[in-house]
Amino acid sequence: MATPILLLNTKVEMQSVLGTAKTITAITKASEAVITGTHDFVIGDLIVIDAVVGMTEINKRVVRVKSVNTTVDFTCEGLDSTEFTTYVSGGTAQKVSTLLTFDNVTSFSYPEPQPNRIDVTPISSRQKVEVFGLDEAPLITMNMNSDPMGATIVELRKASRTKTTRAFRVTTQTGQVLIFNAFVAGGRGFDGAAGAVATGQASMTLAAEEQWFAS
């Protein structure tokens, strides 16, 4: 029987600082992608990948380092790149140097992404015919107790204002880990009534596919 996720003692963290960009020179197509480029990463680091030419599927992903080959290359844990397009050139890898922890999140919602339904009905048909296209970009929402001067909310506002992405890590009580990179909106408004706790909301639109880990 699967272990249910209980939203107690669940930790939500958001990137506030990225390290110096390291230049990528190669990426393998493998069950776990190996990225070549001089670096100083260690096992467990979260790395944001961008500006790759060719293997564009890896752009804006946040990956977790499984192993390193001195400072020559590193393996992306669980990232299957066998069906990605072939790497051509370029790209950067930046370590998530600092993560801020939310202490005011009251709910976390990640609805199942829905495919874009494309109408391909021919004029000879007597009923509508549709095929599935790309999945819609997933939209995650978090409800929070309002904390306008909290470090995480200040960083949310900064990301929202500059229209830049932030890496997130969510760790459940049972140890599963979710990582993703997303464009952020929120941190400015709040809602409340007499005698009630003021609340706010943030939304994150994924910039690339998320990853889950058992621990």
HELIX and SHEET records of a PDB file:
HELIX    1   1 THR A   56  ILE A   58  5                                   3    
HELIX    2   2 ALA A  151  THR A  162  1                                  12    
SHEET    1   A 8 LYS A  22  THR A  23  0                                        
SHEET    2   A 8 THR A  92  THR A 101 -1                                        
SHEET    3   A 8 LYS A  11  LEU A  18 -1                                        
SHEET    4   A 8 THR A 165  THR A 171 -1                                        
SHEET    5   A 8 VAL A 177  GLY A 186 -1                                        
SHEET    6   A 8 THR A 199  LEU A 206 -1                                        
SHEET    7   A 8 LEU A 139  ASN A 145 -1                                        
SHEET    8   A 8 VAL A 105  SER A 109 -1                                        
SHEET    1   B 6 LYS A  22  THR A  23  0                                        
SHEET    2   B 6 THR A  92  THR A 101 -1                                        
SHEET    3   B 6 LYS A  11  LEU A  18 -1                                        
SHEET    4   B 6 THR A 165  THR A 171 -1                                        
SHEET    5   B 6 VAL A 177  GLY A 186 -1                                        
SHEET    6   B 6 GLN A 211  PHE A 213 -1                                        
SHEET    1   C 7 LYS A  22  THR A  23  0                                        
SHEET    2   C 7 THR A  92  THR A 101 -1                                        
SHEET    3   C 7 LEU A  46  ASP A  50 -1                                        
SHEET    4   C 7 VAL A  62  ASN A  69 -1                                        
SHEET    5   C 7 ASP A  73  CYS A  76 -1                                        
SHEET    6   C 7 VAL A  34  THR A  36 -1                                        
SHEET    7   C 7 ALA A  26  ILE A  27 -1                                        
SHEET    1   D 2 PRO A 115  ASP A 119  0                                        
SHEET    2   D 2 GLU A 130  ASP A 135 -1                                        
END                                                                             
